[in-house]
Amino acid sequence: MPSPEVVPRHSSSPALAAAGFLDFTEAWLGNRRLSAHTRDAYRRDVAGWLNWCGSRDLDPLRATFVDVNAYARQLEATLGARSGRPLTPTTVARRLSALSSWYEFLVRLRAVDANPVAAADRPRVDRDHSATIGLTADEVDALVAAAEADTGPTALRHRATITLLADLGLRVGELISLDLTDLGTERGHRSIRFVGKGGKVRRRALTPGTGYALDAYLAARAAAQGLSVPELTGPLLVTTTGARLDRNAVFRLVRRLARAAGIQAWAMLSPHSLRHAFATTARAEGVSLEDVQDAMGHADPRTTRRYDRDRHNLDRDPAYVIWSARARRRG
């Protein structure tokens, strides 16, 4: 790991210190348990701030909350590469949160006296709202049916990918990081192991439908290579060239199949839409909030509730349960 001591306490030239800041960022990331995707995102967040400082000849070690506020207002006016719309408050808040963590590390190392992000005016984020476009249970069924009806040499892989997303509610980063060695059994259940947020190793049960889809995909993949399934190695989901499937391919797959399924909002969907649908459907089917929270790997139950798109449905109002119980007691 690079030594954070390469960062001077009060650098006089941002350009001269740039290499040191990059090394420091790697030291900061190495000190935290993060997924590869999160590390990449944090690198981009810090690099964006350093580039902004460099364009203004501002030493990041001398930046104040006023500078962070100016940067935040520019982020709020920045158009997203995918959406073409201004960045959401959640995105801006996440970028500032990463930057705050970066500065907190600097403070602990006594490279700066205080964290300038701590006093900055961060955008207000509604914890009860998510910008992700969700799916109803019927729409998920239609998406899975479209995957099952798909044709071509990659159709079995597509089916396995969609069923893993739909039945387990995995994050796309968790999905594409899966290796064949992550498949296993536990107490009579077929299971899959993966690294969730925070670098925590987690296990989930494979449903019969997901297991069937994976078995069919792996059998075809092994036959194409003249191998038996146990002889396969490497990533669980691979491209036709044998490379690990990437997140962009999964995004394209979800939208293509959603369009084929006749889902109106297909162009705005993402793999995360299936994760939201997982939470909503599980709660609608009576799964406890705690069990859904554990399955999704959420540290805070409020996050799980935000994923539950049907939480405000009056059909689920506890008043009905209370009234029904009272009616039964009265006979």
VEXDREN-173802 format. One record per residue (C-alpha): residue number from 1; chain; y, x negated, z. Coordinates in steps of 0.02 Angstrom, whole numbers. Example, Ala and Ser with C-alpha at 12.3 -4.5 7.8 and 13.67 -1.06 7.14 Angstrom:
BEGIN
1, A, -225, -615, 390
2, A, -53, -684, 357
END
This chain:
BEGIN
1, A, 0, 0, 0
2, A, 173, -70, -41
3, A, 276, -121, 108
4, A, 422, -4, 145
5, A, 519, -156, 205
6, A, 571, -185, 24
7, A, 702, -49, 49
8, A, 864, -123, 118
9, A, 952, -32, 259
10, A, 1116, -19, 163
11, A, 1095, -65, -20
12, A, 1256, -95, -114
13, A, 1182, -58, -286
14, A, 1066, 89, -324
15, A, 1013, 4, -485
16, A, 959, -155, -395
17, A, 867, -54, -263
18, A, 778, 62, -386
19, A, 615, -37, -388
20, A, 617, -44, -198
21, A, 639, 144, -186
22, A, 490, 172, -301
23, A, 383, 57, -193
24, A, 444, 148, -39
25, A, 397, 316, -114
26, A, 219, 254, -138
27, A, 215, 194, 43
28, A, 278, 366, 100
29, A, 146, 456, -4
30, A, 10, 340, 57
31, A, 53, 389, 235
32, A, 12, 573, 201
33, A, -148, 668, 160
34, A, -104, 750, -5
35, A, -195, 804, -162
36, A, -165, 704, -321
37, A, -67, 850, -394
38, A, 47, 861, -242
39, A, 76, 673, -246
40, A, 130, 684, -427
41, A, 246, 830, -387
42, A, 325, 736, -242
43, A, 349, 581, -349
44, A, 443, 687, -476
45, A, 546, 768, -338
46, A, 603, 601, -267
47, A, 627, 525, -441
48, A, 740, 672, -488
49, A, 850, 639, -336
50, A, 855, 451, -368
51, A, 903, 479, -550
52, A, 1040, 600, -496
53, A, 1107, 472, -373
54, A, 1098, 335, -505
55, A, 1198, 438, -628
56, A, 1337, 449, -498
57, A, 1325, 270, -436
58, A, 1278, 340, -267
59, A, 1171, 238, -149
60, A, 1033, 356, -85
61, A, 1041, 266, 83
62, A, 1224, 318, 101
63, A, 1203, 496, 38
64, A, 1266, 637, 150
65, A, 1226, 821, 164
66, A, 1375, 852, 49
67, A, 1287, 752, -88
68, A, 1124, 845, -58
69, A, 1217, 1011, -71
70, A, 1290, 958, -238
71, A, 1117, 909, -299
72, A, 1044, 1075, -241
73, A, 1178, 1174, -334
74, A, 1137, 1077, -492
75, A, 951, 1114, -469
76, A, 991, 1299, -452
77, A, 1079, 1293, -621
78, A, 938, 1196, -706
79, A, 829, 1291, -830
80, A, 642, 1279, -805
81, A, 547, 1195, -946
82, A, 418, 1335, -956
83, A, 520, 1489, -916
84, A, 689, 1444, -992
85, A, 766, 1526, -837
86, A, 855, 1446, -688
87, A, 740, 1371, -558
88, A, 689, 1494, -424
89, A, 749, 1473, -244
90, A, 568, 1434, -196
91, A, 561, 1289, -320
92, A, 728, 1218, -265
93, A, 678, 1235, -82
94, A, 514, 1146, -115
95, A, 601, 1000, -200
96, A, 724, 983, -56
97, A, 580, 994, 68
98, A, 494, 847, -16
99, A, 657, 751, -14
100, A, 681, 791, 171
101, A, 508, 722, 210
102, A, 551, 565, 112
103, A, 709, 539, 214
104, A, 620, 576, 378
105, A, 504, 432, 337
106, A, 657, 323, 306
107, A, 728, 375, 474
108, A, 568, 329, 565
109, A, 573, 158, 481
110, A, 757, 141, 529
111, A, 808, 120, 348
112, A, 937, 260, 371
113, A, 1019, 330, 527
114, A, 994, 514, 488
115, A, 911, 632, 363
116, A, 1049, 701, 250
117, A, 939, 846, 193
118, A, 924, 913, 371
119, A, 1103, 976, 372
120, A, 1107, 1030, 190
121, A, 1125, 1210, 132
122, A, 952, 1252, 68
123, A, 920, 1411, -32
124, A, 855, 1558, 66
125, A, 674, 1596, 23
126, A, 602, 1768, 53
127, A, 438, 1730, 140
128, A, 377, 1905, 100
129, A, 396, 1883, -88
130, A, 312, 1777, -221
131, A, 373, 1752, -398
132, A, 194, 1738, -463
133, A, 142, 1882, -576
134, A, -10, 1963, -497
135, A, -157, 2057, -568
136, A, -241, 2219, -515
137, A, -428, 2222, -484
138, A, -452, 2315, -649
139, A, -353, 2182, -741
140, A, -458, 2044, -664
141, A, -614, 2138, -719
142, A, -543, 2148, -895
143, A, -504, 1962, -893
144, A, -680, 1918, -837
145, A, -751, 2034, -971
146, A, -644, 1946, -1102
147, A, -715, 1779, -1044
148, A, -892, 1847, -1055
149, A, -858, 1910, -1232
150, A, -780, 1746, -1287
151, A, -870, 1649, -1424
152, A, -876, 1472, -1485
153, A, -938, 1304, -1418
154, A, -828, 1312, -1261
155, A, -859, 1495, -1217
156, A, -980, 1457, -1074
157, A, -857, 1335, -996
158, A, -720, 1467, -1011
159, A, -828, 1595, -921
160, A, -868, 1473, -781
161, A, -684, 1428, -763
162, A, -625, 1608, -751
163, A, -760, 1662, -630
164, A, -721, 1516, -513
165, A, -538, 1567, -513
166, A, -573, 1753, -494
167, A, -713, 1748, -365
168, A, -652, 1604, -257
169, A, -463, 1611, -280
170, A, -453, 1423, -303
171, A, -291, 1333, -340
172, A, -292, 1260, -515
173, A, -280, 1084, -444
174, A, -434, 1117, -337
175, A, -527, 1186, -487
176, A, -498, 1041, -606
177, A, -536, 912, -471
178, A, -713, 976, -446
179, A, -855, 857, -482
180, A, -1039, 895, -510
181, A, -1077, 813, -342
182, A, -972, 948, -259
183, A, -1107, 1078, -294
184, A, -1229, 1103, -153
185, A, -1312, 1222, -31
186, A, -1273, 1265, 148
187, A, -1375, 1379, 262
188, A, -1453, 1467, 114
189, A, -1291, 1486, 18
190, A, -1250, 1399, -143
191, A, -1086, 1313, -107
192, A, -948, 1208, -181
193, A, -847, 1074, -94
194, A, -667, 1029, -137
195, A, -512, 950, -65
196, A, -379, 1078, -21
197, A, -198, 1060, 27
198, A, -165, 926, 156
199, A, -316, 827, 96
200, A, -434, 938, 197
201, A, -612, 947, 132
202, A, -668, 1128, 121
203, A, -825, 1225, 69
204, A, -841, 1395, -10
205, A, -990, 1504, -55
206, A, -1032, 1530, -238
207, A, -1060, 1713, -283
208, A, -1213, 1756, -387
209, A, -1100, 1790, -536
210, A, -1011, 1623, -521
211, A, -1176, 1532, -496
212, A, -1248, 1614, -651
213, A, -1096, 1566, -755
214, A, -1103, 1386, -693
215, A, -1291, 1373, -723
216, A, -1273, 1435, -902
217, A, -1129, 1315, -938
218, A, -1215, 1163, -862
219, A, -1381, 1201, -950
220, A, -1293, 1208, -1119
221, A, -1193, 1051, -1080
222, A, -1350, 956, -1030
223, A, -1446, 1015, -1184
224, A, -1305, 955, -1297
225, A, -1321, 782, -1221
226, A, -1510, 780, -1221
227, A, -1516, 776, -1032
228, A, -1579, 883, -890
229, A, -1448, 966, -779
230, A, -1482, 848, -631
231, A, -1445, 701, -747
232, A, -1268, 760, -783
233, A, -1129, 660, -700
234, A, -941, 666, -684
235, A, -820, 813, -676
236, A, -886, 989, -660
237, A, -778, 1056, -802
238, A, -754, 943, -953
239, A, -677, 951, -1126
240, A, -778, 931, -1285
241, A, -745, 743, -1274
242, A, -810, 733, -1096
243, A, -640, 713, -1013
244, A, -594, 811, -858
245, A, -518, 981, -897
246, A, -331, 980, -861
247, A, -217, 1112, -788
248, A, -126, 1146, -952
249, A, -291, 1194, -1034
250, A, -327, 1315, -890
251, A, -153, 1393, -907
252, A, -181, 1419, -1093
253, A, -354, 1491, -1063
254, A, -294, 1620, -936
255, A, -156, 1681, -1051
256, A, -265, 1686, -1206
257, A, -401, 1786, -1121
258, A, -273, 1899, -1036
259, A, -198, 1937, -1206
260, A, -371, 1974, -1276
261, A, -401, 2088, -1126
262, A, -245, 2188, -1167
263, A, -152, 2138, -1009
264, A, 30, 2175, -1042
265, A, 104, 2031, -943
266, A, -15, 1901, -1019
267, A, 126, 1782, -1070
268, A, 186, 1768, -889
269, A, 18, 1742, -805
270, A, -48, 1582, -731
271, A, -209, 1529, -642
272, A, -114, 1567, -480
273, A, -109, 1750, -533
274, A, -297, 1756, -503
275, A, -272, 1678, -331
276, A, -150, 1816, -285
277, A, -271, 1946, -351
278, A, -410, 1870, -245
279, A, -308, 1898, -86
280, A, -253, 2073, -135
281, A, -427, 2132, -182
282, A, -510, 2054, -30
283, A, -389, 2143, 87
284, A, -407, 2307, -9
285, A, -596, 2295, 12
286, A, -577, 2278, 200
287, A, -593, 2089, 222
288, A, -499, 2037, 379
289, A, -336, 1942, 363
290, A, -413, 1798, 459
291, A, -561, 1782, 340
292, A, -448, 1788, 187
293, A, -334, 1660, 267
294, A, -482, 1543, 299
295, A, -550, 1567, 123
296, A, -382, 1525, 46
297, A, -349, 1378, 160
298, A, -183, 1444, 225
299, A, -118, 1368, 387
300, A, -3, 1517, 416
301, A, -63, 1698, 402
302, A, 110, 1745, 338
303, A, 70, 1649, 179
304, A, -89, 1750, 156
305, A, 6, 1912, 182
306, A, 130, 1861, 48
307, A, -15, 1842, -75
308, A, -76, 2017, -34
309, A, 18, 2121, -163
310, A, -48, 2284, -92
311, A, 9, 2255, 88
312, A, 145, 2388, 78
313, A, 28, 2521, 10
314, A, 43, 2672, 125
315, A, -142, 2707, 99
316, A, -169, 2562, 219
317, A, -49, 2623, 352
318, A, -135, 2603, 523
319, A, -65, 2772, 572
320, A, -205, 2854, 473
321, A, -337, 2755, 570
322, A, -259, 2801, 737
323, A, -247, 2985, 690
324, A, -425, 2989, 623
325, A, -494, 2909, 782
326, A, -401, 3035, 889
327, A, -469, 3178, 785
328, A, -647, 3113, 809
329, A, -624, 3099, 997
330, A, -563, 3277, 1008
331, A, -717, 3334, 915
END
